[in-house]
Amino acid sequence: MKKEIIIAILIGLSLGLFITYGVYQAKTGISPKSNKDQNTLSINTTEEEFAGELVLNSPTNETIQKESSISVSGTTLPDSFVVVFIGNEENITSSDSSGNFSIQLELKDGANVITVVVLDENGRSIKLERTVIVSDETLVEEATDSAENTSESN
């Protein structure tokens, strides 16, 4: 009986070590090979955004409009790519030699998040976001009408 317990313990230890070694090999195969690669990755991520200039002339943030068409314009680095995202849809244009850009886009009804990303020749980027709401309802007139009705009731 003692002999069988000792054999079971040895088989369990051997099996446990074998499984642990397999997990260790799998984990080291997936992770980066050296710290040098990790340092390179951290340097690249810090260089992705840079201190350039991006000014959006239109649209202003949190604009409410009836028209579904909008012009996105502004100034940025000369001769750079400008990518304008509306949701997941991307539109690409470029800035001229003065840094000016403009693109006409179609919006959907409701809230639209417009993200403008400027890319330079080194792949670095600048990003700005604006929210534009497209609605047929006139919210300001309703508020004024209800205020007039309240004053007439009194």
DAZIRA-V863887 format. One record per helix or strand of 3 or more residues. SS is the DSSP state (~ for helix, > for strand). FROM is the first residue (numbers start at 1). TO is the last residue. If there is no record, write none. Layout:
ss from to
SS FROM TO
SS FROM TO
This chain:
ss from to
~ 2 30
~ 35 47
> 55 58
> 63 65
> 69 75
> 81 86
> 89 94
> 100 106
> 110 119
> 125 134
~ 139 153
